[in-house]
Amino acid sequence: MRTGGVFVMPAIEIRNVKKRYKALQALKGVSFTVEDGEFFGLLGPNGAGKTTLISILAGLARADEGSIAVRGHDVVADYRNARRNLGVVPQELVFDPFFTVRETLRIQSGYFGLRNNDAWIDEVMANLDLTEKADVNMRALSGGMKRRVLVAQALVHRPPVIVLDEPTAGVDVELRQTLWKFIARLNREGHTIVLTTHYLEEAEQLCDRIAMLRRGEMVALERTSTLLQRFAGTQLFLRFSEGVLPGELRALEVDPSNVNARQHLLRLASYDDVERILALCRANGCKLDEMEVRKADLEDVFVQVMNGPEVVEGLA
């Protein structure tokens, strides 16, 4: 990538990565680039291959084919430098129960050859509301506090590239707000952020660009705004107290797999469609309990992409 005539090295470059676990082809030739300073979302349902890809990126697994580089450092051939440039917050709550929070972060600093790192450790703890827990043993912390320490561990060596794998899964609203405020600040200061999350409203608000994986394949790679424009449009939400959706309207459902006979979300080409849809419903004996016309969000886009037969245009 060139900015103002100056070449800027990609933060992450993934080329044709394939990975198989016995009969399961977890990744089927995934390729994409995350640009320096980008806030990038990696989305997909459980089993899509996100965690496998992150494990290869972090050097915890080896790809069968293809390559990954972090700021130009191959994660296999130049593992040490690749790892120094990368901070990963894993999904699992993995911790050593024998150390305090501060000791844990000092040990983590030592893994990267950092001494006298207490000033930055204090800043990270302050921004994650961990200061009062600095001298508390890890095993005495709540799940939410342990999650904060995992984030702090990933940041302790000031990596230019930060990967957050479901960082707010199962945590309270306060932590989510605290974490995103700090991460947004780091992104403004030039850090590259890669986020996987099932909270799609977070991805919609935070991510400049989004990739979607489905069964080990890339099915979408676009700017968030472009995805929303392409798929979103206007939708009609209907809830029936009696009757079922007329068969002629099934093709308009956002989620074709919907099995709720009383509740439906339909795509609208224009507001004029509302009158025709309601007329069909009345003619088929449907009685409305609730109706709402609304704009689609990233969750609606996600459902459409995951249920779609084809790869989204613009994948490059």
NORZI-V413453 format. One record per helix or strand of 2 or more residues. SS is the DSSP state (A for helix, B for strand). FROM is the first residue (numbers start at 1). TO is the last residue. If there is no record, write none. Layout:
ss->SS from->FROM to->TO
ss->SS from->FROM to->TO
//
This chain:
ss->B from->2 to->3
ss->B from->6 to->7
ss->B from->12 to->21
ss->B from->24 to->34
ss->B from->39 to->43
ss->A from->50 to->57
ss->B from->65 to->70
ss->B from->73 to->74
ss->A from->79 to->84
ss->B from->86 to->89
ss->A from->101 to->111
ss->A from->118 to->127
ss->A from->131 to->133
ss->A from->138 to->140
ss->A from->143 to->155
ss->B from->161 to->165
ss->A from->173 to->188
ss->B from->192 to->196
ss->A from->200 to->206
ss->B from->209 to->214
ss->B from->217 to->223
ss->A from->224 to->231
ss->B from->234 to->242
ss->A from->247 to->252
ss->B from->263 to->268
ss->A from->272 to->283
ss->B from->287 to->295
ss->A from->298 to->307
//
